[in-house]
């Protein structure tokens, strides 16, 4: 299991300052994990692949909706 999801328990702290310090560290760790995950997703090729497939599907749908337009374009190019 990913260690960022491990349950942390605080049994005893001498002062409120220690408790505050503990939670500030935990929040800092979580923020770091979140930023690393966002960075990893940003570098991922998945977004680019999805966009390419979306364009292909849109082109295919346009072709199926208007087959006469494709034939006209092919005739004018030839």
C-alpha positions as CSV (number, residue, x, y, z in Angstrom):
1,X,0.0,0.0,0.0
2,X,1.2,3.5,-0.8
3,X,2.8,4.9,2.4
4,X,0.9,8.2,2.0
5,X,-2.3,6.5,3.0
6,X,-0.9,4.9,6.2
7,X,-2.9,5.9,9.2
8,X,-0.9,8.0,11.6
9,X,-1.8,8.2,15.3
10,X,-0.6,10.6,17.8
11,X,-0.8,9.2,21.3
12,X,0.8,11.9,23.3
13,X,2.5,15.3,22.9
14,X,4.1,17.4,25.5
15,X,2.8,20.7,24.2
16,X,0.5,22.2,21.6
17,X,3.5,23.3,19.7
18,X,4.6,19.7,19.2
19,X,1.2,18.7,18.0
20,X,1.1,21.7,15.6
21,X,4.6,20.9,14.4
22,X,3.6,17.2,13.8
23,X,0.6,18.1,11.7
24,X,2.5,20.8,9.7
25,X,5.0,18.1,8.8
26,X,2.2,15.7,7.8
27,X,0.5,18.4,5.6
28,X,3.9,19.2,4.0
29,X,4.5,15.5,3.2
30,X,1.0,15.3,1.6
31,X,1.5,18.4,-0.4
32,X,4.8,17.0,-1.7
33,X,3.2,13.7,-2.7
34,X,0.4,15.6,-4.5
35,X,2.8,17.8,-6.4
36,X,4.9,14.8,-7.4
37,X,1.8,13.1,-8.7
38,X,0.7,16.1,-10.6
39,X,4.1,16.4,-12.2
40,X,4.1,12.7,-13.1
41,X,0.7,13.1,-14.7
42,X,1.9,16.2,-16.6
43,X,4.8,14.3,-18.1
44,X,2.6,11.3,-19.0
45,X,2.0,10.6,-22.7
46,X,-1.5,9.5,-21.9
47,X,-3.0,13.0,-22.4
48,X,-1.4,13.3,-25.8
49,X,-2.6,9.9,-26.9
50,X,-6.1,10.6,-25.8
51,X,-6.1,13.9,-27.8
52,X,-4.8,12.0,-30.9
53,X,-7.5,9.4,-30.6
54,X,-10.2,12.0,-30.0
55,X,-9.1,13.8,-33.3
56,X,-9.1,10.5,-35.2
57,X,-12.6,9.7,-33.9
58,X,-13.9,13.1,-34.8
59,X,-12.4,12.8,-38.3
60,X,-14.0,9.4,-38.7
61,X,-17.4,10.6,-37.6
62,X,-17.2,13.6,-40.0
63,X,-16.4,11.2,-42.8
64,X,-19.3,8.9,-41.9
65,X,-21.7,11.8,-41.6
66,X,-20.6,13.4,-45.0
67,X,-19.3,10.7,-47.3
68,X,-20.0,12.8,-50.4
69,X,-17.7,15.5,-49.2
70,X,-14.8,13.0,-49.0
71,X,-15.5,11.9,-52.6
72,X,-15.6,15.5,-53.9
73,X,-12.3,16.2,-52.1
74,X,-10.7,13.1,-53.6
75,X,-11.9,14.0,-57.1
76,X,-10.6,17.6,-56.9
77,X,-7.2,16.4,-55.7
78,X,-6.9,13.8,-58.5
